Amino acid sequence: MAKQITLEEIQSLDHSKLSNMLYEMIDANEELYNRLEKMILSTNPKELIKSIKKDISSIRRGRKFIRYGASFHLAKEIWAIVENIESFLYMEGHSIEAAKLLKELMLTDTKVYDRTDDSAGVVSDAYEYAAEVWGKCSVDMDEDVIYSDIQELLISDDYGVREILSDELPRTVLEKIYNEYYATFDTYLEDEGHGEYKVMSILHKCAHLMQSPKHYIKASMLKSEKLDDAELLDIAKEYKYIDDVPNVIATLEKIECLPRHKLGELFEMKIWAYDKQGNVTDKVAAYKEFYEKTKEADVLVKYLELLEDEIFKLQEKEKALKEVQEYDFAQAIRFYKALNEKELCAKCIADKQNELETSMLHTAELKALLKWLRDDYPQETILLLRDLCESSLATKQSKYYGSSIWALGEMLNIEEENDTLSWSIEENSEYIDRLLKEHKQKRRFMDMFHREFE
């Protein structure tokens, strides 16, 4: 890696030489030209504002469709406008002027989204940055102006992505916005531009920023007098946000049935609340229930760690290990790894060597498993590597052949490390000969193999 040039080293350079170098570069570097122009104009706020308005106008007037590749350049332009506003206006005490410019920039987003392939999300990220800086600038504005600007930005937000509500805003403004949308909620239900979801999001966001679960609940009950389990979970999160432990617990206790993918949030909040209370008994019970409902290895480990009675801990572990025998390969392997049961893990691999499913394990997860087993159970590790090799070849996509070559190399390394091993599985040489015969039509794989091993 090239040496990192420090700010101190740049500052030590001769000023005239540095100036000449920059002058030579600006014609070929639009970003550098723009940055230097704004820096020069920073001593004259009126001219600087005029220049930034020109940049915003250029974004607004655009008509050409921006394809995916060009979206990155457009995002860079928007980002640069925001940086110039923040650096040369907001940071220099002109926050009100900065806020006006940022609002003007944000109001261009709908037209920009209409003509841009922003699949990468870089353009929307740039506009989010504008909203973030606008929040900082708005603190110096009159509250009526803030309210008016927010209403304009919310009402014209056709895509519903402007993140302009933030904890930088005065509570009085947030409450005024909340009350406005709450009072007129019914009128928005049939409006395609301000549907139920969008308005409810505004109400919930205001309630969250006001740190008021009561407002959050009040908004949720606009749709129905009875809150469903998903809404109760969200309300519990609002109580957690303000460290209201009793109401977190009380709200969670009202939940009757959540989908499995939501159980983690439920139990993690329960455990957080019991931790806050110092309530070890209920914390242990929560982990036990969490495990019984999800059968997740990591949850079991945390549950067992909390048990003080060693005999009971052993009984619970044995009970879990008995259940593991009924699990599919990937889930069983995860349990053995989490519980540090290498012998049982190796036995599982040996027993199921013709039905291994390494493809069901994430890459990092599989590599950690291989490293964990390698020293004590080299043959079982080789079986996993062989399955990885065959799974990669089975895809018939040459981009995965590298995994097969890596797996073969690791197999040979393990064999070399264990040269006194008495083999109970097919030896590597026999396995590789058979593999090459089976896949000899895969020219790309054969070429990679011969380059690597011959």
VEXDREN-2710 file (C-alpha; in Angstrom, 1 decimal):
% VEXDREN-2710
k/r/px/py/pz
1/MET/0.0/0.0/0.0
2/ALA/1.2/3.5/-0.9
3/LYS/2.3/5.7/2.0
4/GLN/-0.5/7.9/3.3
5/ILE/0.2/11.6/2.8
6/THR/-0.5/13.5/6.0
7/LEU/-2.1/17.0/6.3
8/GLU/1.1/18.2/8.1
9/GLU/3.2/17.1/5.1
10/ILE/0.9/19.1/2.7
11/GLN/1.0/22.1/5.0
12/SER/4.8/22.1/4.9
13/LEU/4.9/22.5/1.1
14/ASP/5.8/25.8/-0.5
15/HIS/2.6/27.8/-0.9
16/SER/3.5/29.1/-4.4
17/LYS/4.4/25.6/-5.7
18/LEU/1.2/24.1/-4.3
19/SER/-0.9/27.0/-5.9
20/ASN/0.8/26.4/-9.3
21/MET/0.0/22.7/-9.1
22/LEU/-3.6/23.3/-8.3
23/TYR/-3.9/25.8/-11.0
24/GLU/-2.6/23.3/-13.6
25/MET/-5.0/20.7/-12.4
26/ILE/-8.3/22.6/-12.2
27/ASP/-9.1/22.5/-16.0
28/ALA/-8.9/18.7/-16.0
29/ASN/-10.7/18.2/-12.7
30/GLU/-14.2/19.5/-12.5
31/GLU/-14.6/18.6/-8.8
32/LEU/-11.4/20.4/-7.8
33/TYR/-12.4/23.4/-9.8
34/ASN/-15.8/23.6/-8.1
35/ARG/-14.3/23.2/-4.7
36/LEU/-11.7/25.9/-5.2
37/GLU/-14.3/28.3/-6.7
38/LYS/-16.5/27.9/-3.6
39/MET/-13.5/28.4/-1.3
40/ILE/-12.6/31.6/-3.1
41/LEU/-16.2/32.8/-3.0
42/SER/-16.5/32.0/0.7
43/THR/-15.3/35.5/1.6
44/ASN/-18.3/36.9/-0.3
45/PRO/-21.5/35.1/0.9
46/LYS/-23.7/36.8/-1.7
47/GLU/-21.6/35.6/-4.6
48/LEU/-21.2/32.2/-3.0
49/ILE/-25.0/31.8/-2.6
50/LYS/-25.5/32.9/-6.2
51/SER/-23.0/30.2/-7.4
52/ILE/-24.6/27.5/-5.3
53/LYS/-28.0/28.4/-6.6
54/LYS/-26.6/28.1/-10.1
55/ASP/-25.5/24.5/-9.3
56/ILE/-28.9/23.7/-7.9
57/SER/-30.6/25.1/-10.9
58/SER/-28.5/22.9/-13.1
59/ILE/-29.7/19.9/-11.2
60/ARG/-33.3/21.1/-11.5
61/ARG/-33.2/21.8/-15.2
62/GLY/-31.8/18.4/-16.1
63/ARG/-33.9/16.5/-18.6
64/LYS/-31.7/13.7/-19.8
65/PHE/-32.3/10.2/-18.4
66/ILE/-29.5/9.2/-16.0
67/ARG/-28.6/5.6/-16.4
68/TYR/-27.2/3.4/-13.6
69/GLY/-23.6/4.1/-14.3
70/ALA/-24.1/7.9/-14.5
71/SER/-26.1/8.0/-11.3
72/PHE/-22.8/7.9/-9.3
73/HIS/-21.6/11.0/-11.0
74/LEU/-24.9/12.8/-10.3
75/ALA/-24.8/11.7/-6.7
76/LYS/-21.3/13.2/-6.4
77/GLU/-22.6/16.5/-7.8
78/ILE/-25.4/16.7/-5.3
79/TRP/-23.1/15.6/-2.5
80/ALA/-20.6/18.4/-3.5
81/ILE/-23.4/21.0/-3.4
82/VAL/-24.3/20.0/0.2
83/GLU/-20.7/19.9/1.3
84/ASN/-20.2/23.4/-0.1
85/ILE/-23.3/24.7/1.7
86/GLU/-22.2/23.0/5.0
87/SER/-18.5/24.1/4.8
88/PHE/-18.8/27.6/3.5
89/LEU/-22.1/28.8/4.8
90/TYR/-23.3/26.8/7.8
91/MET/-19.8/26.5/9.3
92/GLU/-19.2/30.2/8.7
93/GLY/-22.4/31.3/10.6
94/HIS/-24.8/31.7/7.7
95/SER/-27.1/28.8/8.7
96/ILE/-30.4/30.4/7.7
97/GLU/-29.1/31.0/4.1
98/ALA/-27.7/27.5/4.1
99/ALA/-31.1/26.0/5.2
100/LYS/-32.9/27.9/2.3
101/LEU/-30.5/26.5/-0.2
102/LEU/-30.7/23.0/1.1
103/LYS/-34.5/23.2/0.9
104/GLU/-34.3/24.4/-2.6
105/LEU/-32.0/21.4/-3.4
106/MET/-34.2/18.9/-1.7
107/LEU/-37.2/20.1/-3.7
108/THR/-35.4/18.9/-6.9
109/ASP/-35.4/15.3/-5.8
110/THR/-38.7/14.1/-7.3
111/LYS/-37.8/15.3/-10.8
112/VAL/-34.3/13.7/-10.4
113/TYR/-35.8/10.4/-9.2
114/ASP/-38.2/10.4/-12.2
115/ARG/-35.3/10.5/-14.6
116/THR/-32.7/8.4/-12.8
117/ASP/-31.9/4.7/-12.4
118/ASP/-30.9/4.9/-8.8
119/SER/-30.7/1.2/-8.2
120/ALA/-27.5/1.7/-6.1
121/GLY/-29.3/4.2/-3.9
122/VAL/-26.4/6.7/-4.2
123/VAL/-28.6/9.6/-5.4
124/SER/-31.0/9.1/-2.5
125/ASP/-28.1/8.9/-0.1
126/ALA/-26.9/12.3/-1.3
127/TYR/-30.4/13.8/-0.7
128/GLU/-30.5/12.2/2.7
129/TYR/-27.2/14.0/3.4
130/ALA/-28.9/17.3/2.4
131/ALA/-31.8/16.6/4.8
132/GLU/-29.3/15.8/7.6
133/VAL/-27.5/19.1/7.1
134/TRP/-30.8/21.0/6.8
135/GLY/-31.7/19.7/10.2
136/LYS/-28.5/21.2/11.7
137/CYS/-29.1/24.5/9.9
138/SER/-32.7/24.9/10.9
139/VAL/-31.9/25.4/14.6
140/ASP/-31.3/29.1/14.0
141/MET/-34.6/29.6/12.1
142/ASP/-37.9/30.9/13.4
143/GLU/-40.2/28.0/14.5
144/ASP/-42.9/29.2/12.2
145/VAL/-40.5/29.1/9.2
146/ILE/-39.3/25.6/10.2
147/TYR/-42.9/24.4/10.4
148/SER/-43.8/25.9/7.1
149/ASP/-40.7/24.5/5.3
150/ILE/-41.3/21.0/6.8
151/GLN/-44.9/21.1/5.6
152/GLU/-43.8/22.1/2.1
153/LEU/-41.2/19.4/2.0
154/LEU/-43.6/16.7/3.3
155/ILE/-46.5/17.6/1.1
156/SER/-44.4/17.6/-2.1
157/ASP/-42.6/14.4/-1.2
158/ASP/-44.0/12.2/-3.9
159/TYR/-41.5/9.4/-3.2
160/GLY/-41.9/9.5/0.6
161/VAL/-38.2/9.4/1.2
162/ARG/-37.3/12.8/2.6
163/GLU/-35.8/12.3/6.0
164/ILE/-36.4/15.8/7.3
165/LEU/-37.8/15.0/10.7
166/SER/-35.0/14.8/13.2
167/ASP/-34.1/15.4/16.8
168/GLU/-32.6/18.7/15.8
169/LEU/-36.1/20.2/15.5
170/PRO/-37.8/21.9/18.4
171/ARG/-40.4/19.7/20.2
172/THR/-43.0/22.4/19.7
173/VAL/-42.6/22.1/15.9
174/LEU/-42.8/18.3/16.0
175/GLU/-45.9/18.5/18.1
176/LYS/-47.5/20.9/15.8
177/ILE/-46.8/18.7/12.8
178/TYR/-48.1/15.7/14.7
179/ASN/-51.3/17.5/15.6
180/GLU/-51.9/18.7/12.1
181/TYR/-51.6/15.2/10.5
182/TYR/-53.5/13.6/13.4
183/ALA/-56.4/15.9/13.0
184/THR/-56.6/15.5/9.2
185/PHE/-55.7/11.8/9.0
186/ASP/-59.0/10.7/7.5
187/THR/-58.7/13.1/4.6
188/TYR/-55.5/11.5/3.5
189/LEU/-56.7/7.9/3.3
190/GLU/-57.9/8.2/-0.3
191/ASP/-55.1/10.5/-1.4
192/GLU/-52.6/8.6/-3.5
193/GLY/-49.9/11.2/-2.6
194/HIS/-50.6/11.0/1.1
195/GLY/-51.8/7.5/1.8
196/GLU/-52.3/5.9/5.2
197/TYR/-48.8/4.4/5.4
198/LYS/-47.1/7.7/4.6
199/VAL/-49.1/9.8/7.1
200/MET/-48.8/7.1/9.8
201/SER/-45.0/7.1/9.3
202/ILE/-44.9/10.9/9.9
203/LEU/-47.0/10.6/13.0
204/HIS/-44.9/7.7/14.4
205/LYS/-41.7/9.6/13.5
206/CYS/-42.8/12.7/15.3
207/ALA/-43.9/10.7/18.4
208/HIS/-40.5/8.9/18.4
209/LEU/-38.6/12.2/18.2
210/MET/-40.7/13.7/21.0
211/GLN/-39.9/10.6/23.0
212/SER/-43.6/10.1/23.6
213/PRO/-44.9/6.6/23.4
214/LYS/-48.4/8.0/24.3
215/HIS/-48.4/9.9/21.0
216/TYR/-47.2/6.8/19.2
217/ILE/-50.0/4.7/20.7
218/LYS/-52.5/7.5/19.9
219/ALA/-51.5/7.5/16.3
220/SER/-51.5/3.7/16.0
221/MET/-55.1/3.6/17.3
222/LEU/-56.3/5.8/14.4
223/LYS/-56.5/2.6/12.4
224/SER/-58.1/0.4/15.0
225/GLU/-59.0/0.5/18.7
226/LYS/-57.3/-2.8/19.1
227/LEU/-53.5/-2.9/18.6
228/ASP/-52.1/-6.0/16.9
229/ASP/-49.0/-7.8/18.1
230/ALA/-46.7/-6.1/15.6
231/GLU/-47.9/-2.7/16.7
232/LEU/-47.4/-3.7/20.4
233/LEU/-43.9/-4.7/19.6
234/ASP/-43.2/-1.3/18.0
235/ILE/-44.7/0.4/21.0
236/ALA/-42.5/-1.6/23.3
237/LYS/-39.5/-0.3/21.3
238/GLU/-40.7/3.2/22.0
239/TYR/-40.8/2.6/25.7
240/LYS/-37.3/1.0/25.5
241/TYR/-36.1/4.1/23.7
242/ILE/-36.9/6.2/26.8
243/ASP/-35.8/3.5/29.3
244/ASP/-39.3/2.9/30.6
245/VAL/-38.7/-0.7/31.8
246/PRO/-42.1/-1.3/33.5
247/ASN/-44.0/-0.3/30.3
248/VAL/-41.7/-2.4/28.1
249/ILE/-42.5/-5.5/30.1
250/ALA/-46.2/-4.7/30.4
251/THR/-46.5/-4.1/26.6
252/LEU/-44.6/-7.2/25.7
253/GLU/-46.8/-9.3/28.0
254/LYS/-49.8/-8.3/25.8
255/ILE/-48.3/-9.9/22.7
256/GLU/-50.0/-13.2/21.9
257/CYS/-48.3/-14.5/18.7
258/LEU/-45.6/-13.2/16.6
259/PRO/-44.0/-14.7/13.4
260/ARG/-40.7/-16.5/14.1
261/HIS/-38.6/-13.8/12.5
262/LYS/-39.9/-11.3/15.0
263/LEU/-39.3/-13.4/18.1
264/GLY/-35.7/-12.2/18.4
265/GLU/-36.8/-8.6/18.9
266/LEU/-39.4/-9.7/21.5
267/PHE/-37.1/-11.7/23.6
268/GLU/-34.1/-9.4/23.3
269/MET/-36.3/-6.6/24.7
270/LYS/-37.5/-8.8/27.5
271/ILE/-34.0/-9.7/28.4
272/TRP/-32.9/-6.1/28.2
273/ALA/-35.7/-5.1/30.6
274/TYR/-34.9/-7.9/33.1
275/ASP/-31.3/-6.9/33.0
276/LYS/-32.3/-3.3/33.8
277/GLN/-34.2/-4.6/36.8
278/GLY/-31.5/-7.0/37.9
279/ASN/-34.1/-9.8/37.6
280/VAL/-32.0/-12.9/36.9
281/THR/-34.8/-15.4/37.4
282/ASP/-37.0/-13.9/34.7
283/LYS/-34.0/-13.4/32.5
284/VAL/-33.2/-17.1/32.7
285/ALA/-36.8/-18.0/32.0
286/ALA/-36.9/-15.6/29.0
287/TYR/-33.8/-17.3/27.5
288/LYS/-35.3/-20.7/28.1
289/GLU/-38.6/-19.7/26.3
290/PHE/-36.6/-18.0/23.6
291/TYR/-34.7/-21.2/22.9
292/GLU/-37.7/-23.4/23.0
293/LYS/-39.5/-21.2/20.5
294/THR/-36.6/-20.7/18.1
295/LYS/-34.2/-23.7/18.6
296/GLU/-31.3/-21.4/17.9
297/ALA/-27.9/-22.6/19.0
298/ASP/-26.6/-19.1/20.1
299/VAL/-29.7/-18.7/22.3
300/LEU/-29.1/-22.1/23.9
301/VAL/-25.5/-21.2/24.7
302/LYS/-26.6/-18.0/26.5
303/TYR/-29.3/-19.8/28.4
304/LEU/-26.8/-22.5/29.6
305/GLU/-24.3/-19.9/30.6
306/LEU/-26.9/-18.4/33.0
307/LEU/-27.6/-21.7/34.8
308/GLU/-25.8/-22.0/38.1
309/ASP/-26.9/-25.5/38.9
310/GLU/-24.3/-27.7/37.1
311/ILE/-26.4/-30.8/37.2
312/PHE/-29.5/-29.0/35.7
313/LYS/-27.2/-27.3/33.1
314/LEU/-25.9/-30.7/32.0
315/GLN/-29.5/-32.1/31.8
316/GLU/-30.6/-29.2/29.6
317/LYS/-27.6/-29.6/27.4
318/GLU/-28.1/-33.3/27.0
319/LYS/-31.8/-32.7/26.2
320/ALA/-30.8/-30.3/23.5
321/LEU/-28.2/-32.6/22.1
322/LYS/-30.8/-35.4/21.8
323/GLU/-33.0/-33.0/19.8
324/VAL/-30.1/-32.2/17.5
325/GLN/-30.1/-35.7/16.2
326/GLU/-33.4/-34.9/14.4
327/TYR/-32.2/-31.7/12.8
328/ASP/-31.0/-31.3/9.3
329/PHE/-27.2/-31.3/8.6
330/ALA/-26.6/-27.6/8.6
331/GLN/-28.6/-26.9/11.8
332/ALA/-27.0/-29.9/13.6
333/ILE/-23.5/-28.7/12.7
334/ARG/-24.3/-25.2/14.0
335/PHE/-25.3/-26.7/17.3
336/TYR/-22.3/-28.9/17.8
337/LYS/-20.0/-25.9/16.9
338/ALA/-21.8/-23.6/19.3
339/LEU/-21.7/-26.1/22.1
340/ASN/-18.0/-27.0/21.3
341/GLU/-18.9/-30.7/20.8
342/LYS/-16.2/-31.6/18.3
343/GLU/-16.6/-35.4/18.7
344/LEU/-20.3/-35.3/18.1
345/CYS/-19.8/-33.0/15.2
346/ALA/-17.2/-35.3/13.6
347/LYS/-19.5/-38.3/14.1
348/CYS/-22.3/-36.5/12.4
349/ILE/-20.1/-35.7/9.4
350/ALA/-18.8/-39.3/9.2
351/ASP/-22.3/-40.8/9.5
352/LYS/-23.7/-38.4/6.8
353/GLN/-20.7/-38.2/4.6
354/ASN/-22.9/-39.0/1.5
355/GLU/-25.4/-36.4/2.4
356/LEU/-23.4/-33.4/3.6
357/GLU/-24.8/-29.9/2.7
358/THR/-22.0/-27.4/3.0
359/SER/-23.8/-25.3/0.5
360/MET/-26.3/-24.5/3.3
361/LEU/-23.6/-22.9/5.4
362/HIS/-22.4/-19.3/4.9
363/THR/-18.8/-19.0/3.6
364/ALA/-17.5/-17.5/6.8
365/GLU/-19.4/-20.0/8.9
366/LEU/-18.0/-22.9/6.9
367/LYS/-14.4/-21.6/7.1
368/ALA/-14.7/-21.2/10.9
369/LEU/-16.1/-24.8/11.1
370/LEU/-13.2/-26.1/9.1
371/LYS/-10.6/-24.3/11.2
372/TRP/-12.3/-25.6/14.4
373/LEU/-12.3/-29.3/13.3
374/ARG/-9.0/-29.4/11.4
375/ASP/-6.5/-30.3/14.1
376/ASP/-8.5/-32.9/15.9
377/TYR/-10.5/-34.4/13.1
378/PRO/-8.6/-34.0/9.8
379/GLN/-10.5/-36.7/7.9
380/GLU/-13.9/-35.2/8.7
381/THR/-12.6/-31.8/7.7
382/ILE/-11.5/-33.3/4.4
383/LEU/-15.0/-34.7/3.9
384/LEU/-16.5/-31.2/4.3
385/LEU/-13.9/-29.9/1.8
386/ARG/-14.8/-32.6/-0.7
387/ASP/-18.5/-31.7/-0.4
388/LEU/-17.6/-28.0/-0.9
389/CYS/-15.6/-28.9/-4.0
390/GLU/-18.4/-30.9/-5.5
391/SER/-21.1/-28.4/-4.6
392/SER/-19.1/-25.7/-6.4
393/LEU/-18.6/-27.9/-9.5
394/ALA/-22.3/-28.9/-9.5
395/THR/-23.3/-25.3/-10.2
396/LYS/-21.9/-25.6/-13.7
397/GLN/-20.8/-21.9/-13.4
398/SER/-17.1/-21.4/-13.8
399/LYS/-17.0/-18.4/-11.4
400/TYR/-17.4/-20.9/-8.6
401/TYR/-14.6/-23.2/-9.7
402/GLY/-12.1/-21.2/-7.6
403/SER/-13.8/-22.6/-4.4
404/SER/-13.2/-26.1/-5.7
405/ILE/-9.6/-25.4/-6.3
406/TRP/-9.2/-23.9/-2.9
407/ALA/-10.9/-26.9/-1.3
408/LEU/-8.6/-29.4/-3.1
409/GLY/-5.6/-27.4/-2.0
410/GLU/-6.7/-27.5/1.6
411/MET/-7.3/-31.2/1.4
412/LEU/-3.8/-31.8/0.3
413/ASN/-2.4/-29.5/3.0
414/ILE/-4.3/-31.4/5.7
415/GLU/-3.0/-34.7/4.2
416/GLU/0.6/-33.4/4.4
417/GLU/0.1/-32.2/8.0
418/ASN/-1.1/-35.7/9.0
419/ASP/1.3/-37.9/7.0
420/THR/1.2/-40.6/9.7
421/LEU/-2.6/-40.8/9.7
422/SER/-4.2/-44.2/9.1
423/TRP/-7.0/-43.3/6.6
424/SER/-10.5/-44.6/7.1
425/ILE/-11.8/-42.6/4.2
426/GLU/-10.9/-42.7/0.5
427/GLU/-7.4/-41.3/0.1
428/ASN/-7.0/-37.9/-1.6
429/SER/-5.1/-39.3/-4.6
430/GLU/-7.9/-41.7/-5.4
431/TYR/-10.6/-39.1/-4.8
432/ILE/-8.9/-36.5/-7.0
433/ASP/-8.4/-39.1/-9.8
434/ARG/-12.1/-39.9/-9.7
435/LEU/-13.1/-36.2/-9.5
436/LEU/-11.0/-35.3/-12.6
437/LYS/-12.5/-38.2/-14.6
438/GLU/-16.0/-37.1/-13.7
439/HIS/-15.5/-33.5/-14.6
440/LYS/-13.1/-33.7/-17.5
441/GLN/-15.5/-31.9/-19.7
442/LYS/-15.3/-28.8/-17.6
443/ARG/-12.3/-27.3/-19.4
444/ARG/-12.1/-24.2/-17.3
445/PHE/-11.9/-26.3/-14.1
446/MET/-9.3/-28.6/-15.6
447/ASP/-7.2/-25.7/-16.7
448/MET/-7.3/-24.2/-13.2
449/PHE/-6.5/-27.5/-11.7
450/HIS/-3.4/-28.1/-13.8
451/ARG/-2.1/-24.6/-13.3
452/GLU/-2.5/-24.9/-9.5
453/PHE/-1.2/-28.5/-8.9
454/GLU/1.1/-29.4/-11.7
END
